[in-house]
Amino acid sequence: MEIAAHMKDATARGQFEALLGRHRGLVFKVAHSYSRDAEDRADLAQEIAAQLWRAWPSYDPRRPLATWMYRIALNVGISHLRGRSRHDAHHVPLDEDHHGIAGGQGAEEGLQLQALQRLIAGFDPLNRALLLLYLDERSHREIAEILGLTETNVATRIGRLKQRLRERLCPKEG
């Protein structure tokens, strides 16, 4: 019996490692959005992976995998940010290439992305999660399911966030 249980655990671990490998970009996007430097991102990515592993036995394969992963990753990211806020009075914007997020872009696009990231870093955790999911081209329905909001609330919040970003990125001149 003990050998069978070990084999089952090894199979589950292998399935999970493959899943994590295919979706590592999701983990790094969340870690990037809720941390302030490379060391903090690495710690957060590890914590997200650990929480996903703990929750793996409860995953329902009838549900979308990315939705399940985002829900867990965002909850870990938000908890991490709240914990950091207790220790740090200020959030330092990120200015480096982040796991390929800004890689392969021209200098101007890189600067625009950094400006956008600084603005997003100033938003509260829920709005940051909304923008992350929106920029990842998730549907309003999927965002609502991940964040526990209604689709109408998601649409309204995204509209307001887009307007705030436009106002800050492209202020009207004189």
VMD Tcl script that builds the backbone (N, CA, C; Angstrom):
set m [mol new atoms 522]
animate dup $m
set s [atomselect $m all]
$s set {name element resname resid chain x y z} {
  {N N MET 1 A 0.819 -1.208 0.000}
  {CA C MET 1 A 0.000 0.000 0.000}
  {C C MET 1 A 0.853 1.259 0.000}
  {N N GLU 2 A 1.920 1.268 0.774}
  {CA C GLU 2 A 2.757 2.455 0.873}
  {C C GLU 2 A 3.392 2.780 -0.477}
  {N N ILE 3 A 3.803 1.784 -1.241}
  {CA C ILE 3 A 4.398 2.001 -2.562}
  {C C ILE 3 A 3.364 2.599 -3.508}
  {N N ALA 4 A 2.134 2.095 -3.465}
  {CA C ALA 4 A 1.065 2.619 -4.329}
  {C C ALA 4 A 0.787 4.084 -4.008}
  {N N ALA 5 A 0.767 4.436 -2.739}
  {CA C ALA 5 A 0.535 5.825 -2.338}
  {C C ALA 5 A 1.676 6.706 -2.820}
  {N N HIS 6 A 2.905 6.208 -2.725}
  {CA C HIS 6 A 4.068 6.978 -3.189}
  {C C HIS 6 A 4.002 7.182 -4.700}
  {N N MET 7 A 3.605 6.153 -5.440}
  {CA C MET 7 A 3.491 6.263 -6.897}
  {C C MET 7 A 2.412 7.270 -7.262}
  {N N LYS 8 A 1.294 7.242 -6.537}
  {CA C LYS 8 A 0.210 8.191 -6.790}
  {C C LYS 8 A 0.691 9.617 -6.535}
  {N N ASP 9 A 1.434 9.826 -5.431}
  {CA C ASP 9 A 1.986 11.144 -5.118}
  {C C ASP 9 A 2.955 11.598 -6.205}
  {N N ALA 10 A 3.790 10.692 -6.693}
  {CA C ALA 10 A 4.757 11.034 -7.735}
  {C C ALA 10 A 4.042 11.417 -9.025}
  {N N THR 11 A 2.959 10.722 -9.356}
  {CA C THR 11 A 2.182 11.038 -10.554}
  {C C THR 11 A 1.540 12.419 -10.408}
  {N N ALA 12 A 0.941 12.693 -9.243}
  {CA C ALA 12 A 0.322 13.997 -8.996}
  {C C ALA 12 A 1.369 15.098 -9.067}
  {N N ARG 13 A 2.534 14.850 -8.501}
  {CA C ARG 13 A 3.603 15.856 -8.519}
  {C C ARG 13 A 4.048 16.123 -9.957}
  {N N GLY 14 A 4.185 15.074 -10.741}
  {CA C GLY 14 A 4.584 15.236 -12.142}
  {C C GLY 14 A 3.549 16.018 -12.935}
  {N N GLN 15 A 2.265 15.721 -12.717}
  {CA C GLN 15 A 1.196 16.455 -13.390}
  {C C GLN 15 A 1.233 17.926 -12.986}
  {N N PHE 16 A 1.431 18.163 -11.700}
  {CA C PHE 16 A 1.471 19.540 -11.216}
  {C C PHE 16 A 2.673 20.292 -11.784}
  {N N GLU 17 A 3.843 19.650 -11.804}
  {CA C GLU 17 A 5.037 20.303 -12.346}
  {C C GLU 17 A 4.853 20.654 -13.819}
  {N N ALA 18 A 4.216 19.776 -14.574}
  {CA C ALA 18 A 3.952 20.057 -15.992}
  {C C ALA 18 A 2.994 21.245 -16.118}
  {N N LEU 19 A 1.957 21.248 -15.312}
  {CA C LEU 19 A 0.990 22.343 -15.305}
  {C C LEU 19 A 1.681 23.659 -14.974}
  {N N LEU 20 A 2.495 23.661 -13.953}
  {CA C LEU 20 A 3.187 24.874 -13.530}
  {C C LEU 20 A 4.150 25.345 -14.621}
  {N N GLY 21 A 4.807 24.414 -15.276}
  {CA C GLY 21 A 5.704 24.779 -16.371}
  {C C GLY 21 A 4.967 25.447 -17.522}
  {N N ARG 22 A 3.783 24.936 -17.865}
  {CA C ARG 22 A 2.995 25.511 -18.957}
  {C C ARG 22 A 2.424 26.878 -18.601}
  {N N HIS 23 A 2.186 27.122 -17.336}
  {CA C HIS 23 A 1.521 28.355 -16.910}
  {C C HIS 23 A 2.417 29.235 -16.042}
  {N N ARG 24 A 3.725 29.082 -16.176}
  {CA C ARG 24 A 4.630 29.877 -15.339}
  {C C ARG 24 A 4.486 31.369 -15.611}
  {N N GLY 25 A 4.104 31.735 -16.847}
  {CA C GLY 25 A 3.906 33.146 -17.171}
  {C C GLY 25 A 2.836 33.776 -16.307}
  {N N LEU 26 A 1.777 33.037 -16.031}
  {CA C LEU 26 A 0.697 33.522 -15.168}
  {C C LEU 26 A 1.244 33.805 -13.768}
  {N N VAL 27 A 2.034 32.881 -13.249}
  {CA C VAL 27 A 2.611 33.050 -11.909}
  {C C VAL 27 A 3.504 34.288 -11.878}
  {N N PHE 28 A 4.347 34.457 -12.898}
  {CA C PHE 28 A 5.260 35.607 -12.912}
  {C C PHE 28 A 4.525 36.924 -13.134}
  {N N LYS 29 A 3.446 36.923 -13.904}
  {CA C LYS 29 A 2.663 38.155 -14.078}
  {C C LYS 29 A 2.106 38.618 -12.742}
  {N N VAL 30 A 1.544 37.686 -12.002}
  {CA C VAL 30 A 0.983 38.050 -10.703}
  {C C VAL 30 A 2.101 38.471 -9.755}
  {N N ALA 31 A 3.180 37.715 -9.720}
  {CA C ALA 31 A 4.294 38.056 -8.829}
  {C C ALA 31 A 4.842 39.440 -9.170}
  {N N HIS 32 A 4.951 39.732 -10.452}
  {CA C HIS 32 A 5.437 41.047 -10.882}
  {C C HIS 32 A 4.490 42.162 -10.431}
  {N N SER 33 A 3.205 41.904 -10.516}
  {CA C SER 33 A 2.214 42.937 -10.202}
  {C C SER 33 A 2.090 43.225 -8.709}
  {N N TYR 34 A 2.512 42.288 -7.867}
  {CA C TYR 34 A 2.322 42.457 -6.431}
  {C C TYR 34 A 3.631 42.469 -5.642}
  {N N SER 35 A 4.744 42.730 -6.317}
  {CA C SER 35 A 6.022 42.795 -5.614}
  {C C SER 35 A 6.826 43.969 -6.138}
  {N N ARG 36 A 7.908 44.280 -5.451}
  {CA C ARG 36 A 8.609 45.515 -5.777}
  {C C ARG 36 A 9.997 45.337 -6.349}
  {N N ASP 37 A 10.606 44.185 -6.179}
  {CA C ASP 37 A 11.946 43.979 -6.722}
  {C C ASP 37 A 12.133 42.504 -7.057}
  {N N ALA 38 A 13.276 42.190 -7.667}
  {CA C ALA 38 A 13.503 40.823 -8.162}
  {C C ALA 38 A 13.449 39.790 -7.035}
  {N N GLU 39 A 14.034 40.098 -5.907}
  {CA C GLU 39 A 14.033 39.149 -4.791}
  {C C GLU 39 A 12.618 38.930 -4.258}
  {N N ASP 40 A 11.870 40.003 -4.125}
  {CA C ASP 40 A 10.488 39.930 -3.656}
  {C C ASP 40 A 9.635 39.138 -4.652}
  {N N ARG 41 A 9.854 39.371 -5.962}
  {CA C ARG 41 A 9.110 38.631 -6.994}
  {C C ARG 41 A 9.396 37.143 -6.912}
  {N N ALA 42 A 10.668 36.798 -6.727}
  {CA C ALA 42 A 11.041 35.384 -6.634}
  {C C ALA 42 A 10.367 34.727 -5.429}
  {N N ASP 43 A 10.379 35.431 -4.297}
  {CA C ASP 43 A 9.723 34.899 -3.099}
  {C C ASP 43 A 8.227 34.714 -3.331}
  {N N LEU 44 A 7.609 35.721 -3.947}
  {CA C LEU 44 A 6.168 35.645 -4.190}
  {C C LEU 44 A 5.844 34.539 -5.187}
  {N N ALA 45 A 6.630 34.393 -6.229}
  {CA C ALA 45 A 6.390 33.322 -7.201}
  {C C ALA 45 A 6.484 31.960 -6.511}
  {N N GLN 46 A 7.447 31.793 -5.617}
  {CA C GLN 46 A 7.573 30.539 -4.867}
  {C C GLN 46 A 6.353 30.307 -3.982}
  {N N GLU 47 A 5.886 31.356 -3.331}
  {CA C GLU 47 A 4.710 31.224 -2.459}
  {C C GLU 47 A 3.464 30.870 -3.275}
  {N N ILE 48 A 3.327 31.484 -4.446}
  {CA C ILE 48 A 2.196 31.160 -5.322}
  {C C ILE 48 A 2.262 29.694 -5.723}
  {N N ALA 49 A 3.448 29.239 -6.134}
  {CA C ALA 49 A 3.608 27.835 -6.521}
  {C C ALA 49 A 3.273 26.905 -5.357}
  {N N ALA 50 A 3.720 27.266 -4.158}
  {CA C ALA 50 A 3.430 26.437 -2.983}
  {C C ALA 50 A 1.924 26.379 -2.705}
  {N N GLN 51 A 1.255 27.517 -2.808}
  {CA C GLN 51 A -0.187 27.541 -2.564}
  {C C GLN 51 A -0.951 26.769 -3.645}
  {N N LEU 52 A -0.480 26.871 -4.891}
  {CA C LEU 52 A -1.107 26.092 -5.961}
  {C C LEU 52 A -0.944 24.601 -5.690}
  {N N TRP 53 A 0.225 24.189 -5.225}
  {CA C TRP 53 A 0.475 22.784 -4.911}
  {C C TRP 53 A -0.443 22.319 -3.781}
  {N N ARG 54 A -0.578 23.139 -2.744}
  {CA C ARG 54 A -1.463 22.774 -1.625}
  {C C ARG 54 A -2.907 22.626 -2.082}
  {N N ALA 55 A -3.310 23.474 -3.026}
  {CA C ALA 55 A -4.702 23.453 -3.496}
  {C C ALA 55 A -4.930 22.440 -4.617}
  {N N TRP 56 A -3.869 21.916 -5.199}
  {CA C TRP 56 A -3.968 21.016 -6.345}
  {C C TRP 56 A -4.948 19.858 -6.137}
  {N N PRO 57 A -4.956 19.197 -4.965}
  {CA C PRO 57 A -5.901 18.089 -4.784}
  {C C PRO 57 A -7.380 18.515 -4.876}
  {N N SER 58 A -7.654 19.790 -4.658}
  {CA C SER 58 A -9.044 20.247 -4.697}
  {C C SER 58 A -9.446 20.816 -6.055}
  {N N TYR 59 A -8.512 20.837 -7.028}
  {CA C TYR 59 A -8.847 21.365 -8.349}
  {C C TYR 59 A -9.893 20.478 -9.020}
  {N N ASP 60 A -10.926 21.111 -9.548}
  {CA C ASP 60 A -11.994 20.419 -10.263}
  {C C ASP 60 A -11.726 20.550 -11.762}
  {N N PRO 61 A -11.342 19.463 -12.439}
  {CA C PRO 61 A -10.984 19.549 -13.856}
  {C C PRO 61 A -12.125 19.993 -14.770}
  {N N ARG 62 A -13.330 20.040 -14.257}
  {CA C ARG 62 A -14.455 20.539 -15.069}
  {C C ARG 62 A -14.446 22.064 -15.155}
  {N N ARG 63 A -13.646 22.693 -14.331}
  {CA C ARG 63 A -13.541 24.159 -14.303}
  {C C ARG 63 A -12.305 24.590 -15.083}
  {N N PRO 64 A -12.303 25.823 -15.633}
  {CA C PRO 64 A -11.122 26.284 -16.367}
  {C C PRO 64 A -9.888 26.368 -15.459}
  {N N LEU 65 A -8.811 25.763 -15.899}
  {CA C LEU 65 A -7.580 25.713 -15.119}
  {C C LEU 65 A -7.017 27.108 -14.851}
  {N N ALA 66 A -6.978 27.949 -15.877}
  {CA C ALA 66 A -6.409 29.295 -15.697}
  {C C ALA 66 A -7.210 30.101 -14.681}
  {N N THR 67 A -8.511 29.946 -14.674}
  {CA C THR 67 A -9.356 30.656 -13.706}
  {C C THR 67 A -8.987 30.234 -12.287}
  {N N TRP 68 A -8.860 28.936 -12.081}
  {CA C TRP 68 A -8.491 28.398 -10.769}
  {C C TRP 68 A -7.122 28.914 -10.343}
  {N N MET 69 A -6.154 28.878 -11.287}
  {CA C MET 69 A -4.800 29.332 -10.962}
  {C C MET 69 A -4.766 30.827 -10.654}
  {N N TYR 70 A -5.463 31.623 -11.464}
  {CA C TYR 70 A -5.487 33.069 -11.215}
  {C C TYR 70 A -6.097 33.381 -9.854}
  {N N ARG 71 A -7.179 32.700 -9.524}
  {CA C ARG 71 A -7.830 32.979 -8.238}
  {C C ARG 71 A -6.850 32.766 -7.095}
  {N N ILE 72 A -6.156 31.659 -7.112}
  {CA C ILE 72 A -5.197 31.364 -6.044}
  {C C ILE 72 A -4.026 32.344 -6.095}
  {N N ALA 73 A -3.452 32.538 -7.287}
  {CA C ALA 73 A -2.289 33.415 -7.420}
  {C C ALA 73 A -2.610 34.842 -6.987}
  {N N LEU 74 A -3.766 35.356 -7.390}
  {CA C LEU 74 A -4.133 36.724 -7.010}
  {C C LEU 74 A -4.388 36.841 -5.511}
  {N N ASN 75 A -5.013 35.833 -4.919}
  {CA C ASN 75 A -5.213 35.872 -3.469}
  {C C ASN 75 A -3.871 35.885 -2.734}
  {N N VAL 76 A -2.934 35.083 -3.199}
  {CA C VAL 76 A -1.599 35.077 -2.587}
  {C C VAL 76 A -0.922 36.429 -2.806}
  {N N GLY 77 A -1.024 36.973 -4.019}
  {CA C GLY 77 A -0.416 38.266 -4.315}
  {C C GLY 77 A -0.988 39.386 -3.466}
  {N N ILE 78 A -2.299 39.404 -3.325}
  {CA C ILE 78 A -2.947 40.443 -2.513}
  {C C ILE 78 A -2.548 40.303 -1.049}
  {N N SER 79 A -2.523 39.075 -0.545}
  {CA C SER 79 A -2.092 38.851 0.841}
  {C C SER 79 A -0.641 39.286 1.031}
  {N N HIS 80 A 0.191 38.987 0.062}
  {CA C HIS 80 A 1.596 39.376 0.115}
  {C C HIS 80 A 1.729 40.903 0.162}
  {N N LEU 81 A 0.980 41.574 -0.697}
  {CA C LEU 81 A 1.043 43.026 -0.750}
  {C C LEU 81 A 0.566 43.637 0.569}
  {N N ARG 82 A -0.481 43.087 1.114}
  {CA C ARG 82 A -0.975 43.604 2.405}
  {C C ARG 82 A 0.053 43.390 3.495}
  {N N GLY 83 A 0.713 42.239 3.479}
  {CA C GLY 83 A 1.766 41.968 4.462}
  {C C GLY 83 A 2.933 42.917 4.299}
  {N N ARG 84 A 3.323 43.198 3.051}
  {CA C ARG 84 A 4.417 44.127 2.793}
  {C C ARG 84 A 4.023 45.533 3.227}
  {N N SER 85 A 2.766 45.901 3.022}
  {CA C SER 85 A 2.318 47.251 3.375}
  {C C SER 85 A 2.448 47.498 4.870}
  {N N ARG 86 A 2.313 46.451 5.653}
  {CA C ARG 86 A 2.468 46.614 7.098}
  {C C ARG 86 A 3.909 46.947 7.459}
  {N N HIS 87 A 4.842 46.463 6.619}
  {CA C HIS 87 A 6.261 46.674 6.906}
  {C C HIS 87 A 6.843 47.884 6.177}
  {N N ASP 88 A 6.290 48.191 5.041}
  {CA C ASP 88 A 6.837 49.267 4.210}
  {C C ASP 88 A 5.818 50.376 4.050}
  {N N ALA 89 A 6.259 51.574 4.211}
  {CA C ALA 89 A 5.349 52.708 4.047}
  {C C ALA 89 A 5.117 53.033 2.582}
  {N N HIS 90 A 6.059 52.687 1.711}
  {CA C HIS 90 A 5.965 53.052 0.300}
  {C C HIS 90 A 6.238 51.855 -0.586}
  {N N HIS 91 A 5.577 51.848 -1.725}
  {CA C HIS 91 A 5.819 50.819 -2.742}
  {C C HIS 91 A 6.757 51.404 -3.784}
  {N N VAL 92 A 7.849 50.720 -4.056}
  {CA C VAL 92 A 8.837 51.204 -5.018}
  {C C VAL 92 A 8.481 50.649 -6.392}
  {N N PRO 93 A 8.299 51.495 -7.418}
  {CA C PRO 93 A 7.976 51.000 -8.756}
  {C C PRO 93 A 9.105 50.159 -9.336}
  {N N LEU 94 A 8.737 49.239 -10.190}
  {CA C LEU 94 A 9.703 48.363 -10.839}
  {C C LEU 94 A 10.184 49.000 -12.131}
  {N N ASP 95 A 11.487 48.907 -12.406}
  {CA C ASP 95 A 12.039 49.541 -13.597}
  {C C ASP 95 A 12.912 48.623 -14.437}
  {N N GLU 96 A 12.849 47.326 -14.231}
  {CA C GLU 96 A 13.705 46.418 -14.971}
  {C C GLU 96 A 12.870 45.499 -15.838}
  {N N ASP 97 A 13.542 44.734 -16.687}
  {CA C ASP 97 A 12.866 43.737 -17.512}
  {C C ASP 97 A 12.357 42.645 -16.576}
  {N N HIS 98 A 11.095 42.276 -16.712}
  {CA C HIS 98 A 10.452 41.383 -15.749}
  {C C HIS 98 A 10.048 40.070 -16.395}
  {N N HIS 99 A 10.933 39.086 -16.347}
  {CA C HIS 99 A 10.621 37.746 -16.838}
  {C C HIS 99 A 10.018 37.783 -18.231}
  {N N GLY 100 A 10.591 38.611 -19.092}
  {CA C GLY 100 A 10.129 38.658 -20.470}
  {C C GLY 100 A 8.927 39.551 -20.696}
  {N N ILE 101 A 8.409 40.194 -19.688}
  {CA C ILE 101 A 7.231 41.031 -19.860}
  {C C ILE 101 A 7.555 42.210 -20.762}
  {N N ALA 102 A 8.721 42.826 -20.571}
  {CA C ALA 102 A 9.104 43.958 -21.407}
  {C C ALA 102 A 10.152 43.570 -22.441}
  {N N GLY 103 A 10.545 42.320 -22.452}
  {CA C GLY 103 A 11.608 41.870 -23.341}
  {C C GLY 103 A 11.217 41.981 -24.804}
  {N N GLY 104 A 12.194 42.256 -25.638}
  {CA C GLY 104 A 11.969 42.297 -27.071}
  {C C GLY 104 A 11.272 43.545 -27.568}
  {N N GLN 105 A 11.111 44.538 -26.742}
  {CA C GLN 105 A 10.439 45.766 -27.158}
  {C C GLN 105 A 11.474 46.859 -27.373}
  {N N GLY 106 A 11.106 47.850 -28.165}
  {CA C GLY 106 A 11.965 48.998 -28.373}
  {C C GLY 106 A 12.057 49.830 -27.110}
  {N N ALA 107 A 12.998 50.750 -27.109}
  {CA C ALA 107 A 13.223 51.587 -25.932}
  {C C ALA 107 A 11.990 52.404 -25.578}
  {N N GLU 108 A 11.323 52.971 -26.583}
  {CA C GLU 108 A 10.141 53.793 -26.309}
  {C C GLU 108 A 9.006 52.955 -25.734}
  {N N GLU 109 A 8.781 51.786 -26.323}
  {CA C GLU 109 A 7.732 50.903 -25.798}
  {C C GLU 109 A 8.057 50.466 -24.379}
  {N N GLY 110 A 9.350 50.210 -24.115}
  {CA C GLY 110 A 9.769 49.822 -22.771}
  {C C GLY 110 A 9.493 50.922 -21.763}
  {N N LEU 111 A 9.750 52.167 -22.151}
  {CA C LEU 111 A 9.477 53.300 -21.257}
  {C C LEU 111 A 7.980 53.467 -21.023}
  {N N GLN 112 A 7.190 53.267 -22.081}
  {CA C GLN 112 A 5.728 53.353 -21.927}
  {C C GLN 112 A 5.224 52.257 -21.002}
  {N N LEU 113 A 5.773 51.052 -21.155}
  {CA C LEU 113 A 5.369 49.950 -20.289}
  {C C LEU 113 A 5.745 50.236 -18.837}
  {N N GLN 114 A 6.929 50.799 -18.624}
  {CA C GLN 114 A 7.339 51.149 -17.264}
  {C C GLN 114 A 6.415 52.200 -16.658}
  {N N ALA 115 A 6.007 53.187 -17.456}
  {CA C ALA 115 A 5.079 54.211 -16.965}
  {C C ALA 115 A 3.748 53.574 -16.600}
  {N N LEU 116 A 3.261 52.681 -17.440}
  {CA C LEU 116 A 2.008 51.985 -17.152}
  {C C LEU 116 A 2.143 51.145 -15.887}
  {N N GLN 117 A 3.259 50.438 -15.733}
  {CA C GLN 117 A 3.475 49.615 -14.544}
  {C C GLN 117 A 3.516 50.465 -13.281}
  {N N ARG 118 A 4.133 51.641 -13.358}
  {CA C ARG 118 A 4.163 52.528 -12.182}
  {C C ARG 118 A 2.760 52.978 -11.799}
  {N N LEU 119 A 1.951 53.306 -12.820}
  {CA C LEU 119 A 0.572 53.708 -12.534}
  {C C LEU 119 A -0.217 52.564 -11.911}
  {N N ILE 120 A -0.087 51.391 -12.484}
  {CA C ILE 120 A -0.812 50.232 -11.962}
  {C C ILE 120 A -0.365 49.912 -10.543}
  {N N ALA 121 A 0.927 50.071 -10.263}
  {CA C ALA 121 A 1.445 49.802 -8.920}
  {C C ALA 121 A 0.802 50.713 -7.880}
  {N N GLY 122 A 0.297 51.875 -8.301}
  {CA C GLY 122 A -0.350 52.803 -7.378}
  {C C GLY 122 A -1.800 52.458 -7.079}
  {N N PHE 123 A -2.358 51.515 -7.822}
  {CA C PHE 123 A -3.750 51.131 -7.589}
  {C C PHE 123 A -3.848 50.160 -6.410}
  {N N ASP 124 A -5.033 50.093 -5.826}
  {CA C ASP 124 A -5.269 49.144 -4.753}
  {C C ASP 124 A -5.238 47.722 -5.315}
  {N N PRO 125 A -5.093 46.704 -4.455}
  {CA C PRO 125 A -4.941 45.328 -4.930}
  {C C PRO 125 A -6.060 44.825 -5.849}
  {N N LEU 126 A -7.310 45.167 -5.583}
  {CA C LEU 126 A -8.398 44.696 -6.428}
  {C C LEU 126 A -8.309 45.300 -7.826}
  {N N ASN 127 A -8.068 46.606 -7.906}
  {CA C ASN 127 A -7.955 47.251 -9.213}
  {C C ASN 127 A -6.717 46.757 -9.964}
  {N N ARG 128 A -5.662 46.471 -9.241}
  {CA C ARG 128 A -4.469 45.913 -9.863}
  {C C ARG 128 A -4.788 44.540 -10.467}
  {N N ALA 129 A -5.532 43.729 -9.743}
  {CA C ALA 129 A -5.932 42.411 -10.246}
  {C C ALA 129 A -6.837 42.555 -11.469}
  {N N LEU 130 A -7.775 43.481 -11.412}
  {CA C LEU 130 A -8.658 43.713 -12.563}
  {C C LEU 130 A -7.855 44.061 -13.811}
  {N N LEU 131 A -6.908 44.981 -13.669}
  {CA C LEU 131 A -6.104 45.386 -14.821}
  {C C LEU 131 A -5.221 44.250 -15.321}
  {N N LEU 132 A -4.645 43.494 -14.415}
  {CA C LEU 132 A -3.811 42.365 -14.808}
  {C C LEU 132 A -4.615 41.375 -15.651}
  {N N LEU 133 A -5.802 41.043 -15.195}
  {CA C LEU 133 A -6.643 40.095 -15.922}
  {C C LEU 133 A -7.143 40.689 -17.235}
  {N N TYR 134 A -7.480 41.966 -17.229}
  {CA C TYR 134 A -7.931 42.626 -18.453}
  {C C TYR 134 A -6.810 42.654 -19.492}
  {N N LEU 135 A -5.606 43.027 -19.051}
  {CA C LEU 135 A -4.471 43.074 -19.967}
  {C C LEU 135 A -4.068 41.686 -20.452}
  {N N ASP 136 A -4.449 40.657 -19.700}
  {CA C ASP 136 A -4.202 39.271 -20.112}
  {C C ASP 136 A -5.343 38.756 -20.994}
  {N N GLU 137 A -6.225 39.673 -21.391}
  {CA C GLU 137 A -7.337 39.400 -22.311}
  {C C GLU 137 A -8.313 38.350 -21.781}
  {N N ARG 138 A -8.560 38.384 -20.493}
  {CA C ARG 138 A -9.579 37.517 -19.891}
  {C C ARG 138 A -10.940 38.167 -20.107}
  {N N SER 139 A -11.953 37.358 -20.293}
  {CA C SER 139 A -13.304 37.884 -20.500}
  {C C SER 139 A -13.832 38.465 -19.190}
  {N N HIS 140 A -14.837 39.324 -19.308}
  {CA C HIS 140 A -15.457 39.884 -18.104}
  {C C HIS 140 A -16.025 38.773 -17.240}
  {N N ARG 141 A -16.570 37.754 -17.870}
  {CA C ARG 141 A -17.140 36.621 -17.123}
  {C C ARG 141 A -16.043 35.922 -16.316}
  {N N GLU 142 A -14.897 35.666 -16.954}
  {CA C GLU 142 A -13.813 34.984 -16.263}
  {C C GLU 142 A -13.240 35.856 -15.145}
  {N N ILE 143 A -13.081 37.144 -15.409}
  {CA C ILE 143 A -12.589 38.056 -14.373}
  {C C ILE 143 A -13.555 38.067 -13.191}
  {N N ALA 144 A -14.838 38.124 -13.485}
  {CA C ALA 144 A -15.849 38.119 -12.417}
  {C C ALA 144 A -15.742 36.853 -11.583}
  {N N GLU 145 A -15.571 35.717 -12.244}
  {CA C GLU 145 A -15.464 34.447 -11.525}
  {C C GLU 145 A -14.213 34.397 -10.664}
  {N N ILE 146 A -13.096 34.863 -11.201}
  {CA C ILE 146 A -11.833 34.838 -10.457}
  {C C ILE 146 A -11.890 35.742 -9.237}
  {N N LEU 147 A -12.458 36.942 -9.403}
  {CA C LEU 147 A -12.434 37.944 -8.329}
  {C C LEU 147 A -13.692 37.960 -7.463}
  {N N GLY 148 A -14.685 37.166 -7.837}
  {CA C GLY 148 A -15.909 37.128 -7.025}
  {C C GLY 148 A -16.761 38.370 -7.179}
  {N N LEU 149 A -16.776 38.953 -8.373}
  {CA C LEU 149 A -17.582 40.133 -8.661}
  {C C LEU 149 A -18.636 39.769 -9.697}
  {N N THR 150 A -19.572 40.679 -9.946}
  {CA C THR 150 A -20.513 40.471 -11.042}
  {C C THR 150 A -19.867 40.959 -12.338}
  {N N GLU 151 A -20.339 40.451 -13.456}
  {CA C GLU 151 A -19.805 40.895 -14.746}
  {C C GLU 151 A -20.037 42.391 -14.938}
  {N N THR 152 A -21.188 42.883 -14.500}
  {CA C THR 152 A -21.490 44.310 -14.624}
  {C C THR 152 A -20.493 45.131 -13.818}
  {N N ASN 153 A -20.196 44.676 -12.607}
  {CA C ASN 153 A -19.236 45.373 -11.756}
  {C C ASN 153 A -17.860 45.374 -12.414}
  {N N VAL 154 A -17.472 44.246 -12.994}
  {CA C VAL 154 A -16.181 44.161 -13.680}
  {C C VAL 154 A -16.131 45.170 -14.824}
  {N N ALA 155 A -17.175 45.189 -15.662}
  {CA C ALA 155 A -17.208 46.106 -16.806}
  {C C ALA 155 A -17.128 47.562 -16.352}
  {N N THR 156 A -17.868 47.897 -15.323}
  {CA C THR 156 A -17.872 49.268 -14.801}
  {C C THR 156 A -16.499 49.648 -14.262}
  {N N ARG 157 A -15.918 48.778 -13.454}
  {CA C ARG 157 A -14.612 49.057 -12.856}
  {C C ARG 157 A -13.524 49.188 -13.930}
  {N N ILE 158 A -13.554 48.304 -14.914}
  {CA C ILE 158 A -12.551 48.367 -15.982}
  {C C ILE 158 A -12.694 49.670 -16.764}
  {N N GLY 159 A -13.918 50.059 -17.051}
  {CA C GLY 159 A -14.138 51.326 -17.741}
  {C C GLY 159 A -13.568 52.491 -16.962}
  {N N ARG 160 A -13.801 52.519 -15.675}
  {CA C ARG 160 A -13.275 53.603 -14.830}
  {C C ARG 160 A -11.749 53.571 -14.762}
  {N N LEU 161 A -11.191 52.367 -14.656}
  {CA C LEU 161 A -9.735 52.244 -14.598}
  {C C LEU 161 A -9.085 52.692 -15.907}
  {N N LYS 162 A -9.681 52.330 -17.014}
  {CA C LYS 162 A -9.153 52.754 -18.311}
  {C C LYS 162 A -9.181 54.276 -18.420}
  {N N GLN 163 A -10.256 54.890 -17.935}
  {CA C GLN 163 A -10.351 56.344 -17.966}
  {C C GLN 163 A -9.270 56.974 -17.090}
  {N N ARG 164 A -9.047 56.419 -15.900}
  {CA C ARG 164 A -7.995 56.936 -15.014}
  {C C ARG 164 A -6.625 56.803 -15.663}
  {N N LEU 165 A -6.379 55.678 -16.321}
  {CA C LEU 165 A -5.102 55.491 -16.995}
  {C C LEU 165 A -4.929 56.488 -18.142}
  {N N ARG 166 A -6.008 56.700 -18.933}
  {CA C ARG 166 A -5.930 57.674 -20.025}
  {C C ARG 166 A -5.605 59.055 -19.494}
  {N N GLU 167 A -6.267 59.445 -18.406}
  {CA C GLU 167 A -6.067 60.778 -17.840}
  {C C GLU 167 A -4.633 60.948 -17.345}
  {N N ARG 168 A -4.056 59.891 -16.782}
  {CA C ARG 168 A -2.710 60.004 -16.245}
  {C C ARG 168 A -1.629 59.835 -17.306}
  {N N LEU 169 A -1.887 58.994 -18.305}
  {CA C LEU 169 A -0.888 58.767 -19.348}
  {C C LEU 169 A -0.919 59.810 -20.443}
  {N N CYS 170 A -2.098 60.367 -20.696}
  {CA C CYS 170 A -2.263 61.334 -21.790}
  {C C CYS 170 A -3.006 62.564 -21.294}
  {N N PRO 171 A -2.413 63.331 -20.376}
  {CA C PRO 171 A -3.121 64.510 -19.851}
  {C C PRO 171 A -3.374 65.515 -20.971}
  {N N LYS 172 A -4.535 66.159 -20.905}
  {CA C LYS 172 A -4.873 67.189 -21.898}
  {C C LYS 172 A -3.986 68.396 -21.695}
  {N N GLU 173 A -3.524 68.915 -22.787}
  {CA C GLU 173 A -2.653 70.089 -22.709}
  {C C GLU 173 A -3.487 71.351 -22.766}
  {N N GLY 174 A -3.082 72.309 -21.967}
  {CA C GLY 174 A -3.565 73.587 -21.842}
  {C C GLY 174 A -4.687 74.187 -22.357}
}
mol reanalyze $m
mol bondsrecalc $m
mol representation Tube
mol addrep $m
